[in-house]
Amino acid sequence: MTKIIQNEFLDFILESLGSIEGISWGSMFGGFVIRQYDLPFGLIFDDELYLKVNEGNLIDYKAFGSEPFSYSKQGKIINISNWRVPAEVIEDADTFVIWAKKAIQAAQDKKRGSKPPKN
Protein backbone atom coordinates (compact mmCIF):
# COMPACT_ATOMS: atom_id res chain seq x y z
CA MET A 1 0.00 0.00 0.00
CA THR A 2 1.41 3.37 -1.02
CA LYS A 3 1.35 6.05 1.64
CA ILE A 4 0.18 9.40 0.34
CA ILE A 5 1.76 12.34 2.08
CA GLN A 6 0.07 15.71 1.97
CA ASN A 7 2.12 18.69 3.01
CA GLU A 8 1.25 22.13 1.69
CA PHE A 9 4.69 23.58 2.43
CA LEU A 10 6.42 20.74 0.55
CA ASP A 11 4.02 21.23 -2.37
CA PHE A 12 4.76 24.98 -2.41
CA ILE A 13 8.52 24.40 -2.39
CA LEU A 14 8.32 21.83 -5.19
CA GLU A 15 6.15 24.15 -7.27
CA SER A 16 8.57 27.04 -6.65
CA LEU A 17 11.44 24.85 -7.90
CA GLY A 18 9.54 23.82 -11.03
CA SER A 19 11.97 25.62 -13.35
CA ILE A 20 14.87 23.41 -12.19
CA GLU A 21 15.11 20.02 -13.89
CA GLY A 22 15.17 16.78 -11.94
CA ILE A 23 13.64 17.93 -8.65
CA SER A 24 12.26 15.16 -6.45
CA TRP A 25 11.63 14.51 -2.78
CA GLY A 26 11.50 11.73 -0.23
CA SER A 27 10.53 11.20 3.39
CA MET A 28 13.30 11.41 5.97
CA PHE A 29 13.13 11.18 9.77
CA GLY A 30 9.72 12.85 10.02
CA GLY A 31 10.61 15.46 7.40
CA PHE A 32 11.50 15.57 3.75
CA VAL A 33 14.63 15.61 1.63
CA ILE A 34 14.70 17.61 -1.61
CA ARG A 35 16.93 16.35 -4.42
CA GLN A 36 18.03 17.23 -7.89
CA TYR A 37 18.17 13.86 -9.57
CA ASP A 38 19.77 11.77 -6.79
CA LEU A 39 21.69 14.62 -5.16
CA PRO A 40 20.17 15.84 -1.87
CA PHE A 41 20.41 19.61 -1.41
CA GLY A 42 17.51 20.53 0.86
CA LEU A 43 15.62 19.43 3.95
CA ILE A 44 12.18 20.32 5.26
CA PHE A 45 11.38 19.90 8.95
CA ASP A 46 8.45 21.54 10.75
CA ASP A 47 7.60 23.65 7.67
CA GLU A 48 11.10 25.14 7.56
CA LEU A 49 13.36 24.72 4.54
CA TYR A 50 17.09 24.17 4.98
CA LEU A 51 19.38 24.28 1.94
CA LYS A 52 22.96 23.01 1.51
CA VAL A 53 25.54 25.67 2.33
CA ASN A 54 29.28 26.00 1.77
CA GLU A 55 31.79 28.86 1.47
CA GLY A 56 30.18 29.88 -1.82
CA ASN A 57 26.78 30.79 -0.37
CA LEU A 58 27.16 30.99 3.42
CA ILE A 59 27.29 34.79 3.38
CA ASP A 60 23.74 34.89 1.94
CA TYR A 61 22.39 33.04 4.97
CA LYS A 62 24.42 34.97 7.52
CA ALA A 63 23.12 38.26 6.05
CA PHE A 64 19.62 37.16 7.12
CA GLY A 65 20.70 35.89 10.53
CA SER A 66 19.91 32.33 9.51
CA GLU A 67 21.16 29.30 11.40
CA PRO A 68 22.16 25.75 10.49
CA PHE A 69 19.86 22.79 10.94
CA SER A 70 20.80 21.06 14.18
CA TYR A 71 19.78 18.06 16.19
CA SER A 72 20.75 16.47 19.47
CA LYS A 73 22.69 13.20 19.56
CA GLN A 74 23.90 11.65 22.80
CA GLY A 75 23.57 14.98 24.58
CA LYS A 76 25.52 16.94 21.95
CA ILE A 77 24.13 19.44 19.45
CA ILE A 78 25.08 18.52 15.89
CA ASN A 79 24.96 21.23 13.19
CA ILE A 80 24.86 20.17 9.56
CA SER A 81 25.66 22.10 6.39
CA ASN A 82 22.02 22.90 5.62
CA TRP A 83 20.87 26.33 6.78
CA ARG A 84 17.35 27.71 7.25
CA VAL A 85 16.07 29.65 4.26
CA PRO A 86 14.41 32.91 5.35
CA ALA A 87 10.73 33.32 4.48
CA GLU A 88 11.56 36.52 2.55
CA VAL A 89 13.72 34.48 0.18
CA ILE A 90 11.16 31.70 -0.29
CA GLU A 91 8.47 34.29 -1.06
CA ASP A 92 10.59 35.94 -3.79
CA ALA A 93 10.40 33.34 -6.59
CA ASP A 94 13.44 34.55 -8.55
CA THR A 95 15.68 34.88 -5.50
CA PHE A 96 14.55 31.50 -4.21
CA VAL A 97 15.53 29.73 -7.45
CA ILE A 98 18.96 31.42 -7.30
CA TRP A 99 19.47 30.21 -3.72
CA ALA A 100 18.33 26.70 -4.67
CA LYS A 101 20.80 26.60 -7.57
CA LYS A 102 23.60 27.72 -5.23
CA ALA A 103 22.59 24.95 -2.81
CA ILE A 104 22.70 22.40 -5.63
CA GLN A 105 26.18 23.67 -6.51
CA ALA A 106 27.24 23.34 -2.87
CA ALA A 107 25.96 19.75 -2.82
CA GLN A 108 27.81 18.99 -6.06
CA ASP A 109 31.00 20.51 -4.65
CA LYS A 110 30.70 18.40 -1.51
CA LYS A 111 30.09 15.25 -3.53
CA ARG A 112 33.22 15.94 -5.60
CA GLY A 113 35.16 16.92 -2.49
CA SER A 114 36.01 20.32 -3.93
CA LYS A 115 35.69 23.82 -2.62
CA PRO A 116 34.07 26.62 -4.62
CA PRO A 117 36.25 29.31 -6.12
CA LYS A 118 36.69 32.34 -3.85
CA ASN A 119 35.30 35.59 -5.17
Buried (B, 14 or more C-beta within 10 A) or exposed (E): EEEEEEBEBBEBBBEBBEEEEEBEBEEEEEBBBBBBEEBBBBBBBEEBBBBBBBEBBBEBBEEBEBEBBEEEEEEEEEEEBBBBBBEEBBEBEEBBBBBBBBBBBBBBBBEEEEEBEEE
